[in-house]
Amino acid sequence: MKRTLLIALLVVLAGVPAAAAVAPTGGATDAPVPAVNDAVSTDENDHDNYTRLYVDAQDSYLDLKPGQSGTFTVVVENGEDETVDVNPHVFTSPTDRNPIEESWVEIDGPDSIDAGEEAEYEVSVAVPEETEIARYTAQIAFTDETVSAAGGPERPIHAAYTSVNVWKEPTVQILSSTYINTQVEAGDSVSKQIVIENTGEEAVPLSPERAQQQGTCMGTHCPQQVDQSWIDIDAPSQIAPGETATVTVTVSPDADADRGRYDTSIDLGLDDPNRRDRNGYWQEVSLSFVVWEQPEEAYEAEFDVSERADNVTLTLNPQNRRTAENADEASFDVTFVSPDGERIEAERVQISQSGYVNLGASPERGASQDGAYATNGGGTEFVYELDEPAAGKWTAEIMPEDTIGFQYEITQNESDDDESDE
């Protein structure tokens, strides 16, 4: 191996100008000359003196509760031409925030590996009952050989990395959806409730923070900026052991608020002793609402009536799927205007309700849960009828009440020409 390295070095030096590779014969006798032997020695220390063992760990990242244990397998291959003695042990670094204790770990496997062979090691990790919630780390090293990079601490060369996420069952659960979608008329208010349960043995602090604007959005479909004075949060200061608490979020936009969609979020300020502090995403409630205005004038839908028409039906579907639980039911005032200007108050002849049930929907995404059934969508349909309309251009004046929008459909029921002639 030394012969190979020396040849490689000489090839490199051959490309260096003569003045840099050979000491001059004139006055400047102290010019540096590359130290060939030193370069070979350094290269040997960096590469040739390490034992060729190849370590492969399988499923070495564990999730365990205090008092539980888990195992994983490490395969070590010997790439040397002779048997290698190994020393399986736990290695931790001074830079590990939460090192795995050596007493947690047992390593079962041979003390030597034959040339060119593989050996399997079963690593068992047992977490003591009193262990605090955290992520613990270590390495399972198989030799005492170490290396240091850039002046950092020594680390093993032949090792498998492992971590144990120690956790406990949460004692605080948010029973209602953490995604609130609603709509509110400008100048009005809407309230939504969030129910939280404490199954622990200690009272849990509860301190919801005022809504904060989410991120930065660019483009025409971005939500509006939320005025913080519109958001009111009412909640107790704590949740007693074994009890539930209700947080009421009320949205009250000003009467002159701009129409459109508003998105924000609320941090409930919960302190679950069985969750790590930095994992606060679970207690964040997403709040999205649409502000709308009640029109002063009716919507006008024009339609042509043929001479064969027996009657005309107008079907209206209000869009109130995301309103408050205590909101008034949607309604309409409908007037038909004939071609000669006669105004006819429309008579509602039918009301029907529809719904959509999904057995696989998650309530966290806005579906309401009723036992095994999750409902999402559906609504009410209103039907108005106009009998024996005169042929010509008609207008349906539609004034909605207590709805953010509606869909309409106008249908003509026509008789056959032959039947009308009889």
C-alpha positions in Angstrom: 0.0 0.0 0.0 2.9 2.4 0.8 4.2 1.8 -2.7 0.9 2.7 -4.3 0.6 5.9 -2.3 4.2 7.0 -3.1 3.6 6.5 -6.8 0.4 8.5 -6.6 2.2 11.3 -4.8 5.0 11.4 -7.3 2.5 11.7 -10.2 1.0 14.7 -8.5 4.4 16.3 -7.9 5.3 15.8 -11.6 2.7 18.4 -12.5 4.2 21.1 -10.1 6.7 23.6 -11.5 10.3 22.6 -10.9 11.0 25.7 -8.7 8.3 24.4 -6.3 9.3 20.8 -6.3 13.1 20.9 -6.1 15.3 23.1 -3.8 17.2 25.7 -5.9 21.0 25.6 -6.0 21.4 29.4 -5.7 20.9 31.7 -2.7 17.3 30.8 -1.6 18.2 27.5 0.0 15.3 27.7 2.5 12.5 27.2 -0.1 10.0 24.6 1.1 10.1 21.2 -0.3 7.1 18.8 -0.1 7.6 16.2 2.6 6.8 12.9 0.8 7.1 10.7 3.8 4.9 12.9 6.0 2.2 12.9 3.3 2.2 9.1 3.1 2.0 8.8 6.9 -1.0 11.1 7.2 -2.8 9.3 4.5 -2.2 6.0 6.2 -3.5 7.4 9.5 -6.7 8.7 7.9 -7.6 5.6 5.9 -5.5 2.5 6.3 -5.6 2.0 10.1 -9.4 1.7 10.3 -11.0 -1.7 10.6 -13.3 -2.5 7.7 -16.6 -3.1 9.4 -19.9 -2.1 7.7 -22.8 -1.4 10.1 -26.5 -1.5 9.0 -29.3 -0.8 11.5 -32.9 -1.7 11.0 -35.8 0.1 12.7 -33.5 1.7 15.3 -35.9 4.6 16.0 -38.2 3.6 18.8 -41.4 5.2 20.3 -41.8 3.9 23.9 -43.8 4.9 27.0 -42.1 4.9 30.4 -41.9 1.2 31.5 -42.0 -0.1 28.0 -39.2 -1.8 26.0 -38.4 -2.3 22.4 -35.8 -4.0 20.2 -34.1 -3.5 16.9 -31.5 -5.4 14.8 -28.0 -4.3 13.7 -26.1 -6.2 11.0 -22.3 -5.9 11.0 -20.3 -7.1 8.1 -16.5 -7.9 8.3 -14.7 -6.6 5.3 -11.3 -7.7 6.5 -9.3 -10.9 5.5 -9.2 -12.0 9.1 -11.5 -12.4 12.2 -12.3 -9.2 14.0 -13.0 -8.9 17.7 -15.8 -6.5 18.5 -16.9 -4.7 21.6 -20.6 -3.8 21.3 -21.4 -0.9 23.7 -23.5 2.3 24.1 -21.7 5.5 23.0 -23.0 9.0 23.9 -21.6 12.3 23.0 -21.3 15.5 25.1 -23.4 17.2 22.5 -26.4 14.8 23.0 -29.2 16.8 24.7 -30.8 13.7 26.2 -28.4 10.7 26.1 -29.7 7.2 26.4 -28.5 5.7 29.7 -26.3 2.7 29.3 -28.4 0.8 31.9 -31.4 1.0 29.5 -29.6 -1.1 26.8 -28.8 -4.8 26.3 -26.9 -6.0 23.2 -27.0 -9.6 22.3 -24.6 -10.9 19.7 -21.1 -12.5 19.1 -17.8 -11.0 20.3 -16.1 -11.6 17.0 -16.9 -11.8 13.3 -15.2 -14.1 10.9 -13.5 -12.7 7.8 -16.1 -11.8 5.1 -19.0 -12.8 7.3 -22.0 -10.9 8.8 -23.2 -11.0 12.4 -26.6 -9.9 13.8 -27.0 -8.1 17.1 -30.3 -7.6 18.9 -30.5 -4.4 20.8 -33.1 -4.2 23.6 -34.0 -0.8 25.1 -36.0 -0.7 28.3 -37.3 2.7 29.5 -37.6 3.1 33.3 -41.0 4.1 34.7 -39.8 7.4 36.0 -38.3 8.6 32.7 -39.3 12.1 31.6 -40.9 12.8 28.2 -38.2 13.6 25.7 -36.3 12.2 22.7 -33.2 10.3 23.8 -30.2 9.5 21.5 -27.1 7.4 21.5 -25.0 5.2 19.2 -24.4 1.5 19.4 -20.7 1.2 18.8 -18.9 -2.1 17.9 -15.3 -1.0 18.3 -13.3 1.6 20.3 -12.1 3.3 17.1 -13.2 6.9 16.9 -12.7 9.9 14.7 -12.9 13.7 15.3 -13.9 16.2 12.6 -12.9 19.9 12.7 -12.0 19.8 16.4 -15.3 18.4 17.4 -15.9 15.6 20.0 -14.8 12.1 19.2 -17.4 9.8 17.6 -17.3 6.1 16.9 -16.4 4.9 13.4 -18.4 1.6 13.5 -21.7 2.5 15.0 -25.5 2.6 14.5 -27.5 5.6 15.5 -30.5 5.1 17.6 -33.2 7.3 19.3 -36.0 6.7 21.7 -39.0 9.0 21.7 -40.4 8.6 25.2 -44.0 9.7 25.4 -47.2 9.3 27.5 -50.9 9.2 26.6 -52.1 12.8 26.4 -54.5 13.8 29.2 -55.9 16.8 27.3 -58.1 16.2 24.3 -59.9 18.6 22.1 -63.3 17.0 21.5 -64.6 19.4 18.8 -63.1 20.2 15.5 -59.9 22.3 15.4 -61.0 23.7 12.0 -63.8 26.3 12.3 -65.4 27.4 9.1 -68.3 29.9 9.3 -69.9 32.9 7.8 -71.2 36.1 9.3 -73.0 39.2 8.0 -71.2 42.5 8.4 -72.4 44.2 11.6 -73.6 40.9 13.0 -71.9 38.2 15.1 -71.5 34.4 15.1 -70.2 32.2 17.9 -68.5 28.8 17.8 -67.6 26.6 20.7 -64.5 24.4 21.3 -64.9 21.6 23.9 -61.8 20.4 25.7 -61.5 17.4 28.1 -59.0 16.8 30.9 -58.6 13.2 31.8 -55.6 13.8 34.0 -55.4 14.0 37.8 -54.3 17.6 37.9 -56.0 20.9 36.7 -54.7 22.1 33.4 -54.2 25.8 32.6 -56.2 27.2 29.7 -55.3 30.6 28.3 -56.4 31.1 24.7 -54.4 33.8 22.8 -56.0 36.3 20.5 -56.1 35.3 16.9 -53.0 36.0 14.9 -52.8 36.5 11.1 -51.5 33.4 9.3 -48.4 33.9 7.2 -48.1 36.1 4.1 -50.2 35.5 1.0 -49.7 36.9 -2.4 -52.3 36.9 -5.2 -55.9 37.6 -5.9 -57.3 34.6 -3.9 -55.6 35.6 -0.6 -57.8 36.1 2.5 -58.4 39.6 4.0 -56.5 41.0 7.0 -58.4 40.1 10.2 -59.2 43.0 12.5 -58.3 41.7 16.0 -61.1 43.6 17.6 -63.6 41.4 15.7 -62.5 38.3 17.7 -63.6 37.7 21.2 -62.6 34.6 23.2 -64.4 33.5 26.4 -62.9 30.6 28.4 -62.2 29.5 32.0 -58.6 29.8 33.3 -58.2 26.1 33.8 -59.8 22.7 33.3 -60.4 20.7 36.5 -59.4 17.0 36.6 -61.8 14.7 34.9 -63.9 17.7 33.6 -64.5 19.4 30.3 -64.3 23.1 29.5 -65.8 25.2 26.7 -64.1 27.9 24.8 -66.4 30.3 22.9 -65.1 32.2 20.0 -67.2 35.0 18.7 -66.6 36.8 15.4 -68.2 40.3 15.1 -67.1 42.2 12.0 -67.9 45.9 11.8 -70.9 47.0 9.7 -68.6 48.5 7.1 -66.3 45.5 7.0 -65.2 44.4 3.5 -66.8 41.4 2.1 -64.6 38.3 1.6 -62.8 35.5 3.3 -60.7 35.9 6.5 -58.3 33.3 7.9 -56.6 33.3 11.2 -55.7 30.9 14.1 -56.1 30.7 17.9 -53.6 29.1 20.3 -55.6 27.6 23.2 -52.7 28.0 25.6 -53.1 24.5 27.0 -50.4 22.9 29.1 -50.7 19.1 28.9 -48.1 17.5 31.2 -47.9 14.5 28.9 -46.9 16.4 25.8 -43.6 18.1 25.1 -43.9 21.9 25.2 -42.6 22.5 21.7 -45.2 20.3 20.1 -48.0 22.9 20.3 -49.6 22.3 16.9 -52.3 20.1 18.5 -53.9 23.0 20.3 -54.0 25.4 17.4 -57.5 26.1 16.1 -57.8 27.3 12.5 -60.5 29.9 12.1 -61.8 30.8 8.6 -64.9 32.9 8.1 -66.6 34.8 5.2 -68.1 38.3 5.7 -71.1 39.1 3.6 -73.7 41.9 3.2 -77.5 41.7 3.0 -78.5 43.3 -0.3 -81.0 46.1 -0.4 -82.5 45.2 -3.7 -83.7 41.9 -5.1 -81.8 39.8 -7.5 -83.4 39.7 -11.0 -83.3 36.6 -13.1 -84.8 37.0 -16.6 -86.3 34.1 -18.5 -88.4 33.5 -21.7 -91.7 31.7 -21.6 -92.8 29.9 -24.7 -96.4 29.6 -25.9 -96.4 25.9 -25.0 -95.6 26.5 -21.4 -98.1 25.2 -18.9 -96.2 26.4 -15.8 -92.8 27.6 -14.6 -91.0 26.4 -11.5 -88.3 28.3 -9.7 -86.0 26.2 -7.4 -83.8 28.0 -4.9 -80.9 26.4 -2.9 -79.5 28.6 -0.1 -75.8 28.2 0.7 -75.8 28.1 4.5 -73.6 25.0 5.2 -71.1 26.9 7.3 -73.3 29.2 9.4 -73.7 29.3 13.1 -75.7 26.7 15.0 -78.2 29.4 16.2 -78.6 31.2 12.9 -82.0 32.0 11.5 -83.2 29.7 8.7 -82.7 31.0 5.2 -85.8 32.3 3.4 -86.8 34.1 0.1 -89.3 36.6 -1.1 -90.0 35.9 -4.7 -92.0 38.1 -7.2 -92.7 37.2 -10.8 -93.0 40.2 -13.2 -94.9 39.5 -16.4 -94.0 40.8 -19.9 -96.6 43.6 -19.4 -95.3 44.6 -16.0 -97.8 42.8 -13.8 -96.3 41.8 -10.4 -97.3 38.4 -9.1 -96.3 37.3 -5.6 -94.9 33.8 -6.0 -96.3 30.9 -4.0 -93.9 28.5 -2.4 -95.2 25.0 -3.2 -92.4 22.7 -1.9 -89.6 22.5 0.6 -87.2 19.6 0.6 -84.1 18.8 2.6 -81.0 16.9 1.6 -77.8 15.7 3.2 -74.6 13.8 2.6 -73.4 11.0 4.9 -69.8 9.8 4.6 -68.8 6.8 6.8 -65.1 7.6 6.3 -65.0 11.4 6.8 -62.9 12.9 9.6 -64.7 15.4 11.9 -61.4 17.4 12.1 -62.0 18.6 8.5 -65.4 20.1 9.1 -67.7 17.0 9.1 -70.1 16.8 12.0 -70.1 13.5 13.8 -73.1 11.5 14.9 -71.9 8.1 16.2 -70.8 6.1 13.2 -72.1 8.6 10.7 -70.3 11.8 9.5 -72.4 14.4 7.7 -70.9 17.0 5.4 -73.0 19.2 3.1 -76.6 19.0 2.2 -79.2 21.8 2.6 -82.8 23.0 2.0 -84.5 23.5 -1.4 -87.4 25.9 -2.0 -89.7 25.5 -5.0 -92.0 28.3 -6.4 -94.6 27.8 -9.1 -96.1 30.1 -11.7 -99.2 28.7 -13.4 -100.3 29.4 -17.0 -97.8 32.2 -17.6 -98.2 34.3 -20.7 -95.6 33.9 -23.4 -92.8 36.5 -23.4 -90.0 37.7 -21.3 -90.5 37.4 -17.6 -88.4 38.4 -14.6 -88.1 36.7 -11.2 -87.2 39.1 -8.4 -85.5 37.1 -5.6 -84.7 38.7 -2.3 -82.7 36.3 0.0 -82.8 36.5 3.8 -80.2 35.0 6.2 -78.1 33.3 3.6 -74.7 34.1 2.1 -75.8 33.0 -1.3 -78.1 30.8 -3.3 -78.4 28.8 -6.5 -81.5 29.0 -8.7 -83.0 27.0 -11.5 -86.0 28.0 -13.7 -87.8 25.1 -15.4 -90.7 25.3 -17.9 -93.2 22.5 -18.1 -94.5 22.4 -21.7 -97.4 20.6 -23.2 -97.4 18.9 -26.6 -98.5 21.0 -29.6 -101.1 18.5 -30.6 -102.6 18.4 -27.2 -102.8 22.2 -27.0 -104.6 22.3 -30.4 -107.3 20.0 -29.1 
